[in-house]
């Protein structure tokens, strides 16, 4: 009997989106990348980074990214757009960065990390075959670091599989990668048991209250905790209910409104790019430019030239 390797759909072309590895290697933190390798046939990649303490930002890409801290323990504050959380690798060595979410990290000490990036479209297809909604299943893991002994055992296997070349190597890497994704789904399910389950969305009045708060905070985003307090709900309950009602997370909804406002302001030639950046909540034109380019595929200045 011939055993076929697990396969996902293989989208290609302009709609394929930006790979995390391309963005990271070519960006300002590329100097810290010690190794990068393609993983299997799914468009996934693995990076080994050795970075000093400091602040790091990444643009949102179409990849789901799992980080594993290697070596000495690391302390950091991490923000995926829904408010910062404290990360201590000594107790929770993994964290999961959602696709399409610009990220900010304030890392207190030098660190070596393995980053595994997988196109979110591939993750959705795999879990969908098993009756799971990937975004719902993995959402609890975005709220903080986590530990999972099974995943900890899988990561060395992935490293060993990367040493194999040719069809054998691809098959081994695909098999380990599929197991990692299914293990993440299981870990997300375990995390969900400690939170509230939401069977419905927000009431129309609560939608208006939540979106008005987000609109008021476009120039100075306050995060999920402040929004939850404003609405009188737990962060987990609000995140789930908001997503059910509006089709995306509060962070994503506000991010899209910020980009819409940025486009409107860039059409006004009397405003500088710096003024536009500040108006939509970015402290510097460089940070604004990275996020804008990651979302629209061009710089704010190029957008302005195209619409004048």
C-alpha positions in Angstrom: 0.0 0.0 0.0 1.3 3.5 -0.9 1.0 6.1 1.7 0.5 9.6 0.3 1.8 12.6 2.2 -0.7 14.9 3.8 -1.5 17.8 1.4 -3.1 21.2 1.6 -4.3 23.4 -1.1 -1.4 25.4 -2.6 -2.6 28.9 -3.3 -0.1 30.9 -5.4 0.2 34.2 -7.2 -0.4 37.8 -6.0 -3.2 36.7 -3.6 -0.8 34.4 -1.8 0.1 37.1 0.7 3.3 37.9 2.5 5.4 35.2 4.1 6.6 35.9 7.7 10.1 34.6 6.9 10.5 37.0 3.9 9.2 39.9 6.0 11.5 39.1 8.9 14.7 38.3 7.0 14.4 41.4 4.8 13.3 43.7 7.7 15.2 45.5 10.3 15.6 42.4 12.5 17.1 40.3 9.7 20.6 40.7 11.0 19.7 38.5 14.0 18.5 35.5 11.8 21.0 32.7 12.1 19.2 30.1 10.0 16.0 29.9 7.8 14.6 26.8 6.2 11.6 25.8 4.2 9.5 23.2 6.0 7.8 20.6 3.8 5.5 21.4 1.0 3.0 23.7 2.7 4.8 27.0 2.3 5.9 26.9 6.0 9.3 28.0 7.2 11.5 27.8 10.3 13.8 30.6 11.5 16.4 30.5 14.2 17.0 33.9 15.7 19.6 35.1 18.2 18.6 38.6 19.4 19.6 41.0 22.1 17.3 42.6 24.6 15.2 45.4 23.1 11.9 46.4 21.4 10.8 44.4 18.3 7.9 45.0 16.0 6.7 42.8 13.1 4.1 43.6 10.4 1.1 41.3 10.0 1.6 38.6 7.4 -0.6 35.7 6.2 1.3 33.3 8.4 0.5 31.9 11.9 3.8 32.0 13.9 4.7 29.8 16.8 7.7 30.9 18.9 9.7 28.5 21.0 12.3 30.0 23.4 15.6 28.0 23.5 18.3 28.2 26.1 18.2 30.7 28.9 14.8 31.9 30.2 13.3 35.1 28.7 11.0 37.7 30.1 9.0 40.0 27.8 5.9 42.0 27.3 4.0 41.1 24.1 1.2 42.8 22.3 -0.7 41.4 19.3 -3.0 44.4 19.3 -5.4 43.4 22.1 -3.4 44.6 25.0 0.0 43.6 26.4 0.6 40.4 28.3 3.6 39.3 30.3 5.6 36.4 29.0 8.0 34.2 31.0 9.6 31.4 29.0 10.7 29.6 32.2 7.1 28.6 32.8 5.5 29.0 29.4 8.1 28.5 26.6 5.6 28.9 23.7 3.6 31.7 22.3 1.5 31.9 19.2 1.3 35.1 17.0 -2.0 35.3 14.9 -1.9 35.9 11.2 -2.5 39.5 10.0 -1.7 41.0 13.4 1.2 43.5 13.7 3.1 42.6 16.9 5.2 44.5 19.4 7.7 42.8 21.8 9.7 44.4 24.7 12.2 41.7 25.5 14.3 42.1 28.7 17.2 39.9 27.9 19.1 38.2 25.0 17.2 35.3 23.6 17.5 32.5 21.1 14.2 31.4 19.6 12.9 29.0 16.9 10.1 30.6 14.9 7.8 28.3 12.9 5.6 30.1 10.4 2.7 28.4 8.6 0.3 30.0 6.1 -3.0 30.5 7.9 -4.9 29.3 4.9 -3.2 25.9 5.2 -4.0 25.7 8.9 -7.6 26.5 8.3 -7.9 23.8 5.6 -6.3 21.1 7.7 -8.4 21.8 10.8 -11.5 22.3 8.6 -11.1 18.8 7.3 -11.5 17.6 10.9 -14.5 19.8 11.6 -12.7 22.6 13.4 -12.8 26.4 12.8 -9.1 27.2 13.1 -9.6 30.8 14.2 -11.9 29.8 17.0 -9.8 26.8 18.1 -6.5 28.8 18.3 -7.8 32.1 19.6 -7.3 31.2 23.3 -3.5 30.7 22.6 -3.1 34.3 21.5 -3.7 35.7 25.0 -0.4 34.6 26.6 2.4 32.1 26.7 1.6 28.5 27.2 3.3 25.2 27.9 2.6 21.9 26.2 4.8 18.8 26.9 3.6 17.1 23.7 4.6 20.1 21.6 7.9 20.3 23.4 8.6 16.8 22.3 7.6 17.6 18.7 10.0 20.5 18.1 13.2 18.4 18.2 11.6 16.0 15.8 11.0 18.9 13.4 14.7 19.9 13.7 15.7 16.3 12.9 13.3 16.2 9.9 14.9 19.4 8.5 18.2 17.5 8.2 16.6 15.1 5.6 16.6 16.2 1.9 14.6 15.2 -1.1 11.1 13.5 -1.1 11.9 11.7 2.2 12.7 14.9 4.0 9.5 16.6 2.6 7.3 13.8 3.8 8.9 13.7 7.2 8.6 17.5 7.6 4.9 17.5 6.4 4.1 14.8 8.9 5.6 16.6 11.8 4.1 19.9 10.8 0.6 18.4 10.6 1.1 16.9 14.1 2.2 20.3 15.4 -0.9 22.0 14.0 -3.2 19.4 15.5 -1.4 19.7 18.8 -2.0 23.4 18.8 -5.7 22.8 18.3 -5.7 20.5 21.3 -3.8 23.0 23.3 -6.3 25.7 22.3 -9.2 23.5 23.4 -7.6 22.9 26.8 -7.1 26.7 27.3 -10.7 27.3 26.3 -12.0 25.2 29.1 -10.9 27.8 31.6 -12.8 30.6 29.9 -16.4 31.4 29.1 -18.2 30.0 26.1 -20.1 32.4 24.0 -23.2 31.0 22.3 -24.3 34.3 20.7 -23.0 37.7 19.7 -23.4 41.1 21.2 -26.7 42.9 21.3 -27.2 45.8 18.9 -26.8 48.3 21.7 -23.6 46.6 22.9 -22.2 46.6 19.3 -22.8 50.4 19.2 -21.1 50.9 22.6 -18.1 48.8 21.7 -17.5 50.2 18.2 -18.0 53.8 19.4 -15.3 53.2 22.1 -13.0 51.7 19.4 -13.6 54.7 17.1 -12.9 57.2 19.8 -9.6 55.4 20.5 -8.3 55.3 16.9 -5.7 57.9 17.7 -4.8 56.3 21.0 -5.8 52.6 21.1 -6.3 51.3 24.6 -6.5 47.5 24.1 -8.9 44.8 24.8 -8.9 45.1 28.6 -10.1 48.8 28.5 -12.8 47.9 26.0 -14.0 45.0 28.1 -14.1 47.2 31.2 -16.1 49.8 29.2 -18.6 47.2 28.1 -18.8 45.5 31.5 -17.7 42.1 30.2 -14.7 39.7 30.6 -12.0 40.1 27.9 -12.5 36.5 26.7 -16.3 36.9 26.5 -16.1 40.2 24.7 -13.6 38.9 22.2 -15.7 35.9 21.3 -19.0 37.8 21.2 -17.6 40.7 19.2 -16.1 38.4 16.6 -19.4 36.5 16.3 -21.3 39.8 15.7 -18.9 41.6 13.4 -16.9 38.9 11.8 -13.5 39.9 13.2 -11.8 40.6 16.5 -12.0 44.1 18.2 -8.3 44.6 17.4 -8.9 43.8 13.7 -12.0 45.9 13.5 -10.2 48.9 14.9 -7.1 48.3 12.8 -9.2 48.3 9.6 -10.9 51.6 10.7 -7.4 53.1 11.4 -6.3 52.1 7.9 -9.4 53.6 6.3 -8.9 56.8 8.2 -5.2 56.8 7.2 -6.2 56.5 3.5 -8.7 59.4 3.9 -6.1 61.6 5.5 -3.4 60.8 3.0 -5.7 62.2 0.3 -5.3 65.6 2.1 -2.1 67.1 0.7 -1.8 69.6 3.5 -1.1 66.8 6.0 2.3 65.3 6.3 2.8 61.6 6.7 3.9 62.2 10.3 0.7 64.0 11.0 -1.3 61.1 9.5 0.7 58.6 11.5 0.0 60.4 14.8 -3.7 60.8 13.9 -4.2 57.1 13.5 -2.2 56.1 16.7 1.3 55.5 15.6 4.2 57.1 17.4 6.5 57.3 14.4 6.2 57.4 10.6 8.5 54.4 10.4 6.1 52.2 12.4 3.1 53.5 10.5 4.9 52.9 7.2 5.7 49.3 8.1 2.1 48.5 9.1 0.6 50.4 6.1 2.9 48.6 3.7 2.1 45.3 5.2 -1.6 45.9 4.8 -1.8 47.6 1.4 1.4 46.5 -0.2 2.8 50.0 -0.7 4.1 52.9 1.4 1.9 55.8 2.5 3.9 58.1 0.2 3.3 55.8 -2.8 -0.4 55.6 -1.9 -0.6 59.4 -1.7 1.1 59.8 -5.1 -1.3 57.2 -6.7 -4.5 59.0 -5.5 -3.5 62.6 -6.2 
